[in-house]
């Protein structure tokens, strides 16, 4: 990560933590990001900022709106970017990334496969592909969004929650479902 950020001199980076676990056996993402930032060259440090952790999905969506693209290992952040029409490279550690990027976005070259051991340089190729073809990837996203939203609506329709949660999904108009996923 450090070499990638240092090497891309005309690019700014925003590091966005996904979770704050507060447990010894799980990583402190903010601490890892601070370590990355400290190891950067002084020039790269100016171009690399860390966002304060937030549990608020609307804040993450707001951040996604203003980015040109991202690298993410988190599906929710990737979906936030895609819903804003922004390209994203994903660190694929589960098959759900493959399904989204291969079947719906037709962009397997934007996947960084965690299933195999990879090197620092493995980040650069997909990131450069995304940055050099941003409009093409945004077009692919725009074409896939109606299908992805419909899949999301169908997924919500099939969910039911316990009585304790007092939230049940049983039917609903298309307008209500579209509002729920937009």
N, C-alpha and C positions, 0 to 999 in steps of 0.2 A: 504494500500500500504506500509506504514511504517513497520508494523509488518511482512509483507511478505518478504520485502527486508532484514530486520534484521534477520529473521529466516533462510534464505537460505545462510548460511555462506560460502559455496564453490562456489557461483555464483556471477558474476559481472553483473551490470545493467547499461544500457545506456538509459537515458530518452531523447526522441526525440520529440520536440514540432511540432505540425502539422500546426498551424495557428497563426498569429499575427493579432488580430482584431483591436486593438487600439480604442475600444469602451467601455464605462463604463458598458453597460448591457451584455457584453460577457467576458468570463474569459481570463485572461492573463496566457497562458499555461506555459510560462517560469517562471513567479512568483510562480505559483502553484508547479512547479517542484523544484524550489529553496526552497520552504517551506517544501516539502517532504524531500529533502536532508538535510536540517537543523535539522529536527526532527529525523533523523537516529542516531543510535549509532555511535561512532567514527570509529569502525571497518567497519561498513556498508558504511559509508560516503566515505571511501577509495575505495570501490568496486562499487560505484554508481556515474556516471558522467552524466552531462547534455550537450547535443549537442546544439550548437547555432542554432537558427531558420534559415531556408533557404527556399526560394520559388522555388529553383531549383530542379525539380524532379530527375535529373540525380545525384545530390548529395545524395538525399534520397536513390536512387537505389544503389549508391556506398556504403552507410552505410549498407544497407540490406545485401549486398554481404559478409560482414565480421562478421555478427552476427551468432550465433548458432541457435537462435530463438528469439521470442519476444512476448510480450503482446501488443495488439493494440486495440484501439477503433476507428481507422481510416481505412477505406477500402483501400485507396490508399497505405498506408504503408503496410497493410496486403498483398495486391497484389504484391508490390515490393518484399516482403519477399518470397512469394509463387513463383514468377517468378525466384527467385534465388534458388529455391528448399529448402527453409528454413521453418521449421514449425513455426506456430504462433497461439497463443491463442487470441481470439477476444472478446472484450466486445461488445456483440451484442445488439444494441439498435434499429436496423431496420431488417426487414425480409431478406434483401439482404445477411446478414451474414449467416443466417440459410440456405439459398439456396446454397451458396458456400460451407459451411462446411458439410452440411448434404447430399445434392444431389451429389456434385462433389468430395469432399475430403473424404467423409464417416468418418468424425471425429467430431460428435456432442459434444463429451466430451471436445473439445478444446474451446467451447463457454462458455462465462460468460454472463449469461442472465441478461440484464439490465431492461427487461420488468417487472421483479419482484424485490422487494427490496432484496438486497444481503448484506452479511457481508464481512468483510476483509478476512476471511478465505476462502471465495468462490474463491479467486484468486489462492490459493495455490494448490488445487486439480488439476485443468487443467494445471497449470504451471508444476507441478511435473510429470503429465502424459506425457506432451510434452517432458520434459527433460529426463525422464526415457525411452522413446520410440522414441527418435529423428530419428533414422535410419528408423523405421517403418513409421513415418509420412513423412519423406523425400521421401520414396518409393511411398507412396500414392500420394504425390504431383507430382512426376515424371510421374506417370501413368495418372494423371488428366491434366497435362499441355497441351498436344496436343489438348484435347477437349476444355480447357479453352481458348487457343489461337485462336482456330477456332471460338468459340463464340464471342470473342473480334473482330475478323476480320469481322464476320457477322454483329456485332453491328455497326462497323465503316461504313460498306457498306450501312447501312440503315440511316445513319446520313446525314443531309444536313444543311448547315449554310447560314446565310443571305449574300446577295451580299456585304454588308459592310465589312464582315470578309474576303472576297475574298478567301474562302476556301470551296470547294464543294467536296463531295465524290460521284463520279458517276462511278462505275465500278472499274477498276484497275486490274492488274494481281495479281495472288496469291502471287508472289514474293514481289510485292509492298506492299501488305497488311501484309504479314509476317514481312517485314522490319518495317512497321509502328507500330506493336505491340511488337516487340522484343526489 
